[in-house]
């Protein structure tokens, strides 16, 4: 009985989190071009959003530890 209750609670929590806007489910992949920065990519792909917020999301989602990008590097961008 306790196991069933635990499973139910976990499923209910997961569904509630999804309904309340959990993590994005889709990503767009972009390839870094010479001269690109996280800031320029965020500004180009999210023109209606606060670029500072999107830079943070991109850095977090791609486990970037610094601002350096390399041509050919692939980044995943949360779908807007």
C-alpha positions in Angstrom: 0.0 0.0 0.0 2.8 2.4 0.9 4.5 1.7 -2.4 1.3 2.4 -4.4 0.8 5.7 -2.5 4.4 6.7 -3.2 4.1 5.9 -6.9 0.8 7.9 -7.1 2.4 10.9 -5.4 5.4 10.9 -7.8 3.2 10.7 -10.8 0.9 13.4 -9.5 3.8 15.6 -8.8 5.3 15.1 -12.3 2.0 15.9 -13.9 1.4 19.0 -11.8 5.0 20.2 -12.6 4.3 19.7 -16.4 1.0 21.5 -16.2 2.6 24.4 -14.3 5.3 25.0 -16.9 8.1 22.7 -16.0 11.3 22.5 -18.1 10.9 23.1 -21.8 10.3 19.9 -23.7 11.7 20.9 -27.1 15.0 22.4 -28.1 16.4 23.9 -31.3 20.0 23.1 -32.1 22.2 25.8 -33.5 25.8 25.6 -34.7 28.1 28.3 -33.5 29.6 30.5 -36.3 32.8 32.6 -36.2 32.1 35.7 -34.2 29.1 34.3 -32.4 28.6 34.9 -28.7 26.0 33.6 -26.3 24.6 37.1 -26.2 24.3 37.4 -30.0 22.7 34.0 -30.3 20.2 34.8 -27.6 19.4 38.2 -29.1 18.9 36.7 -32.6 16.7 33.8 -31.5 14.7 35.5 -28.8 14.1 39.1 -30.0 11.0 39.6 -27.8 12.7 38.4 -24.6 15.1 39.8 -22.1 18.5 38.8 -23.6 20.0 38.5 -20.1 17.5 35.9 -19.1 18.0 33.9 -22.3 21.8 34.0 -22.0 21.5 32.4 -18.5 19.1 29.7 -19.9 21.4 28.9 -22.8 24.5 28.8 -20.5 22.6 26.5 -18.0 21.1 24.2 -20.6 24.4 23.7 -22.3 26.5 23.5 -19.1 28.7 26.4 -20.3 31.2 27.4 -17.6 32.3 30.6 -19.4 31.6 32.9 -22.3 33.9 31.1 -24.8 32.3 29.5 -27.8 34.0 27.8 -30.7 32.9 27.7 -34.3 31.2 24.4 -35.0 30.1 24.0 -31.4 26.5 22.9 -31.2 24.1 24.5 -28.7 20.6 23.6 -27.7 18.2 26.5 -27.4 14.9 26.1 -25.5 12.0 26.5 -27.9 10.2 29.8 -27.3 
